Amino acid sequence: MVDAARASKLADRIQRIVAEMLERRIKDPRLGFVTVTDARLTNDLRDATVYYTVFGSDTEKAGTAAALESAKGLIRSEVGRRTGLRHTPTLTFVADEVQANAQHIEELLAKAKMADAEVARAAANATPAGDADPYRTPRAHEDEDD
């Protein structure tokens, strides 16, 4: 086992290597507009998970996933050559759903804002249920000379 700091540094290095490989060396026509968002490495340095996003339709996303799977061996050998590790980690490519999650959160926030506006509109014309001044005021004693 290695410390988490070294694993984190190697994960960042693997992320840069994979992104560079996808940009310059992998020429698969199925590969869409890909962004490598993150890479995580286990503490034993045996398995690396590379997260990516694809801009495009579902068919382009499926084509990109197939292209990444077919280029996995070439990318893995380059990672091993450039990191200098004794055992090159196996690569797993996972589609990152950050964009879909962010869009869902934006929709929820818009619904909450509309509900708040509806409550504010209802509260603008509302009147108190009891007295206009619900707080007790101290009685003024006129006979303070007693």
C-alpha positions in Angstrom: 0.0 0.0 0.0 1.1 3.5 -0.7 0.0 6.7 0.9 -3.1 8.5 -0.4 -1.1 11.6 -1.5 1.0 9.5 -3.9 -2.0 7.8 -5.3 -3.7 11.2 -5.8 -0.7 12.6 -7.6 -0.5 9.5 -9.8 -4.2 9.8 -10.5 -3.8 13.4 -11.7 -0.8 12.3 -13.9 -2.9 9.5 -15.4 -5.7 12.0 -16.1 -3.4 14.2 -18.0 -1.8 11.3 -19.9 -5.2 9.9 -20.9 -6.5 13.4 -22.0 -3.4 14.0 -24.0 -3.7 10.6 -25.7 -7.3 11.2 -26.6 -6.4 14.6 -28.0 -3.4 13.7 -30.0 -2.9 9.9 -30.6 -6.3 8.2 -30.7 -7.8 8.8 -34.1 -10.9 6.7 -33.9 -13.8 8.3 -35.8 -16.3 7.1 -33.1 -14.5 9.2 -30.6 -16.7 12.3 -29.9 -15.9 15.5 -28.1 -14.5 14.0 -24.9 -13.4 15.7 -21.8 -11.6 13.7 -19.1 -13.0 15.0 -15.9 -11.3 12.9 -13.2 -9.2 9.9 -12.6 -9.0 7.8 -9.4 -6.5 5.3 -8.4 -6.7 2.6 -5.7 -4.2 2.8 -2.9 -2.5 -0.4 -4.2 -2.0 1.3 -7.6 -3.6 -1.6 -9.4 -6.8 -0.1 -10.7 -7.5 3.3 -12.2 -11.0 4.7 -13.0 -11.1 7.4 -15.6 -14.2 9.6 -15.7 -15.1 11.4 -18.9 -18.0 13.4 -20.4 -19.1 13.5 -24.0 -20.8 16.4 -25.6 -23.4 15.1 -28.0 -26.3 12.7 -28.5 -26.7 9.3 -26.9 -25.4 7.6 -30.1 -22.3 9.7 -29.9 -21.9 8.8 -26.2 -22.2 5.1 -27.0 -19.7 5.4 -29.9 -17.3 7.2 -27.7 -17.6 4.4 -25.0 -16.9 1.8 -27.6 -13.9 3.8 -29.0 -12.4 4.1 -25.5 -12.8 0.4 -24.8 -11.1 -0.5 -28.1 -8.2 2.0 -27.3 -7.8 0.9 -23.7 -4.7 -1.2 -24.4 -2.9 1.5 -26.2 -3.7 4.1 -23.5 -2.7 1.7 -20.8 0.7 1.0 -22.3 1.3 4.7 -22.7 0.3 5.3 -19.0 2.7 2.5 -18.0 5.5 3.9 -20.1 5.1 7.5 -18.8 4.4 6.9 -15.1 7.3 4.4 -14.6 5.3 2.1 -12.3 6.3 -1.5 -11.9 2.7 -2.6 -12.4 0.6 -0.6 -14.9 -2.9 -0.1 -13.4 -5.8 -1.5 -15.3 -8.0 1.3 -16.8 -11.8 1.5 -16.4 -13.6 4.2 -18.3 -16.8 5.5 -16.7 -19.1 8.1 -18.2 -19.4 11.0 -15.8 -22.9 12.2 -15.3 -22.0 15.6 -13.8 -23.9 17.5 -16.6 -27.1 15.5 -16.1 -26.9 15.9 -12.4 -26.3 19.6 -12.6 -29.2 20.0 -15.0 -31.5 18.1 -12.6 -30.4 20.3 -9.7 -31.1 23.5 -11.8 -34.6 22.2 -12.6 -35.2 21.6 -8.9 -34.0 25.0 -8.0 -36.2 26.6 -10.6 -39.2 24.7 -9.2 -38.4 25.9 -5.7 -38.0 29.5 -6.9 -41.4 29.3 -8.5 -43.0 27.9 -5.3 -41.3 30.7 -3.3 -42.7 33.3 -5.6 -46.2 31.7 -5.3 -46.0 31.9 -1.5 -44.7 35.5 -1.7 -47.7 36.4 -3.9 -50.1 34.8 -1.5 -48.5 36.5 1.5 -48.6 39.9 -0.1 -52.4 40.1 0.1 -52.8 38.2 3.4 -54.1 39.8 6.6 -53.3 38.7 10.2 -55.8 36.1 11.6 -56.0 37.9 15.0 -55.4 41.5 16.1 -53.3 43.7 13.9 -50.8 44.0 16.8 -50.6 40.6 18.5 -48.1 41.6 21.1 -49.2 42.7 24.6 -48.4 46.2 25.6 -47.9 47.1 29.3 -50.8 48.9 30.8 -50.2 52.4 31.6 -51.0 53.1 35.3 -52.6 56.5 35.7 -52.5 56.3 39.4 -48.9 56.0 40.1 -49.2 58.1 43.3 -50.9 55.2 45.2 
